[in-house]
Amino acid sequence: MKQIIGNLVACPECDALHRRRPLARGDKARCVRCGAVLYRNPRLRPDQMLPLVVGALVTFGIANFFPIVDLHVQGLHSSSTLFGSIRGLWGEERQMVAALVFATTLLFPLVDLSAMLALLLLSRFGRPAPLWRFVQALRPWGMIEVFMLGILVAVVKLSHLAHVLPGVALWAFAALTVLLAIILSFDPRSLWDHPSGGVS
Amino acid sequence: MTTAAVTAWEAGLVSCPYCGLVCPCLDAVAPPRCPRCGGRLLRRKAESLSRSCAFLVAAAILYIPANLLPVMNSASMFGAEKDTILSGIVYFWTSGSQGLAALIFFVSILVPMLKMAALGSLVWSVHRRSPRHQHQRAFLFRIVEFVGRWSMLDVFVVALMVGLVRFRGLAEIEAGPGAAAFGAVVVLTMLASRSFDPRLIWDRAEDDHD
């Protein structure tokens, strides 16, 4: 009985039951009724994910410690980091907006990446389940990719007003968007299904 | 259209929302926890319809100040200006960036509006236990989930402008009250779609839940 149930998977979007079948690397299984993704076998193994996560953390640091763009207007110069922008918002009585931007572009992505790092490092020894659940709850609220588009819109808007020089952090955010897209496509559930990262 | 699928609910099973393990539903143990990862097991999201409805109403109310109040106050040598979301779009359109104007119109005006309408109709149809158009409704929900976060774009643009444009005396930009309202609309609609359980779309009319 236990064996049979352990081999079942329920569609997260319509609850239809399916029998789990082994997948080739990079494949995903879809629900026959509603087409939602049931489970996937990630293209990258956990030990291949690890360098990506470390790289993303380094890029994250660069993106936050360097100015995003430099503005030049009639001899005047202005530049700001992401954190500087958030402090600016906080300073002018827009604490709610500041907190929202801080959480979605800085805090949540950082916590997500650090937790991923910890989980991948620990995946050989065990699975700290509460941390996994925390990451999964947090994930939809990290919005680096939306912020990247926001940078581009702001740059276009400012280019009417001033001479705009892209800063180091602009490129770092672009790289981070790509890295995060790869990292977030790694479904944490697959670690439960294939603890060693091997094909079942 | 498709063969009648057996659901976990009908088989007396429940699947863990965190690790995906399917386990038998033991109502005796309260609150039930996943034996593998310890996550809380619920057959359907708790109070799905009332929660998403509440978030939707709150979002709809805030949608009005979000569009009427200025999101950005800019002051320069040429005078002060208050920009709402719509006037920002008009500015992009008239200054030659029609593509960007269309993009911002799509993510900040159309998406929040359509998202609220779509979620509202989903909640209503599930409440009526309508068995029709299940595939279309499931697809609609997937779009809503995917596209919702992109509405944050305008909030981020305002935040960046505030941080960047600080030339004392020459030009300064401040965030207006509309930005806070708009951010709240995006968060509330995201909460509304997260509390909605898409499995309710497929549940048979005779099942009793919620």
Boltz contact constraints between the chains, C-beta under 6 A:
constraints:
  - contact:
      token1: [A, 5]
      token2: [B, 22]
      max_distance: 6.0
  - contact:
      token1: [A, 8]
      token2: [B, 22]
      max_distance: 6.0
  - contact:
      token1: [A, 10]
      token2: [B, 8]
      max_distance: 6.0
  - contact:
      token1: [A, 10]
      token2: [B, 15]
      max_distance: 6.0
  - contact:
      token1: [A, 10]
      token2: [B, 22]
      max_distance: 6.0
  - contact:
      token1: [A, 13]
      token2: [B, 198]
      max_distance: 6.0
  - contact:
      token1: [A, 14]
      token2: [B, 199]
      max_distance: 6.0
  - contact:
      token1: [A, 14]
      token2: [B, 202]
      max_distance: 6.0
  - contact:
      token1: [A, 15]
      token2: [B, 7]
      max_distance: 6.0
  - contact:
      token1: [A, 15]
      token2: [B, 8]
      max_distance: 6.0
  - contact:
      token1: [A, 15]
      token2: [B, 9]
      max_distance: 6.0
  - contact:
      token1: [A, 15]
      token2: [B, 199]
      max_distance: 6.0
  - contact:
      token1: [A, 16]
      token2: [B, 5]
      max_distance: 6.0
  - contact:
      token1: [A, 16]
      token2: [B, 7]
      max_distance: 6.0
  - contact:
      token1: [A, 17]
      token2: [B, 6]
      max_distance: 6.0
  - contact:
      token1: [A, 17]
      token2: [B, 8]
      max_distance: 6.0
  - contact:
      token1: [A, 33]
      token2: [B, 2]
      max_distance: 6.0
  - contact:
      token1: [A, 33]
      token2: [B, 5]
      max_distance: 6.0
  - contact:
      token1: [A, 34]
      token2: [B, 138]
      max_distance: 6.0
  - contact:
      token1: [A, 71]
      token2: [B, 164]
      max_distance: 6.0
  - contact:
      token1: [A, 76]
      token2: [B, 167]
      max_distance: 6.0
  - contact:
      token1: [A, 78]
      token2: [B, 166]
      max_distance: 6.0
  - contact:
      token1: [A, 78]
      token2: [B, 167]
      max_distance: 6.0
  - contact:
      token1: [A, 80]
      token2: [B, 163]
      max_distance: 6.0
  - contact:
      token1: [A, 80]
      token2: [B, 164]
      max_distance: 6.0
  - contact:
      token1: [A, 84]
      token2: [B, 163]
      max_distance: 6.0
  - contact:
      token1: [A, 85]
      token2: [B, 159]
      max_distance: 6.0
  - contact:
      token1: [A, 85]
      token2: [B, 160]
      max_distance: 6.0
  - contact:
      token1: [A, 85]
      token2: [B, 163]
      max_distance: 6.0
  - contact:
      token1: [A, 88]
      token2: [B, 162]
      max_distance: 6.0
  - contact:
      token1: [A, 88]
      token2: [B, 163]
      max_distance: 6.0
  - contact:
      token1: [A, 89]
      token2: [B, 159]
      max_distance: 6.0
  - contact:
      token1: [A, 89]
      token2: [B, 162]
      max_distance: 6.0
  - contact:
      token1: [A, 89]
      token2: [B, 175]
      max_distance: 6.0
  - contact:
      token1: [A, 92]
      token2: [B, 174]
      max_distance: 6.0
  - contact:
      token1: [A, 94]
      token2: [B, 175]
      max_distance: 6.0
  - contact:
      token1: [A, 96]
      token2: [B, 180]
      max_distance: 6.0
  - contact:
      token1: [A, 97]
      token2: [B, 175]
      max_distance: 6.0
  - contact:
      token1: [A, 97]
      token2: [B, 179]
      max_distance: 6.0
  - contact:
      token1: [A, 97]
      token2: [B, 180]
      max_distance: 6.0
  - contact:
      token1: [A, 97]
      token2: [B, 183]
      max_distance: 6.0
  - contact:
      token1: [A, 100]
      token2: [B, 183]
      max_distance: 6.0
  - contact:
      token1: [A, 101]
      token2: [B, 159]
      max_distance: 6.0
  - contact:
      token1: [A, 129]
      token2: [B, 37]
      max_distance: 6.0
  - contact:
      token1: [A, 129]
      token2: [B, 38]
      max_distance: 6.0
  - contact:
      token1: [A, 133]
      token2: [B, 18]
      max_distance: 6.0
  - contact:
      token1: [A, 133]
      token2: [B, 39]
      max_distance: 6.0
  - contact:
      token1: [A, 136]
      token2: [B, 18]
      max_distance: 6.0
  - contact:
      token1: [A, 143]
      token2: [B, 149]
      max_distance: 6.0
  - contact:
      token1: [A, 143]
      token2: [B, 152]
      max_distance: 6.0
  - contact:
      token1: [A, 146]
      token2: [B, 149]
      max_distance: 6.0
  - contact:
      token1: [A, 146]
      token2: [B, 150]
      max_distance: 6.0
  - contact:
      token1: [A, 146]
      token2: [B, 152]
      max_distance: 6.0
  - contact:
      token1: [A, 146]
      token2: [B, 153]
      max_distance: 6.0
  - contact:
      token1: [A, 147]
      token2: [B, 156]
      max_distance: 6.0
  - contact:
      token1: [A, 149]
      token2: [B, 153]
      max_distance: 6.0
  - contact:
      token1: [A, 150]
      token2: [B, 153]
      max_distance: 6.0
  - contact:
      token1: [A, 150]
      token2: [B, 156]
      max_distance: 6.0
  - contact:
      token1: [A, 150]
      token2: [B, 157]
      max_distance: 6.0
  - contact:
      token1: [A, 153]
      token2: [B, 157]
      max_distance: 6.0
  - contact:
      token1: [A, 154]
      token2: [B, 157]
      max_distance: 6.0
  - contact:
      token1: [A, 154]
      token2: [B, 160]
      max_distance: 6.0
  - contact:
      token1: [A, 154]
      token2: [B, 161]
      max_distance: 6.0
  - contact:
      token1: [A, 156]
      token2: [B, 97]
      max_distance: 6.0
  - contact:
      token1: [A, 156]
      token2: [B, 100]
      max_distance: 6.0
  - contact:
      token1: [A, 160]
      token2: [B, 95]
      max_distance: 6.0
  - contact:
      token1: [A, 189]
      token2: [B, 19]
      max_distance: 6.0
  - contact:
      token1: [A, 189]
      token2: [B, 20]
      max_distance: 6.0
  - contact:
      token1: [A, 192]
      token2: [B, 19]
      max_distance: 6.0
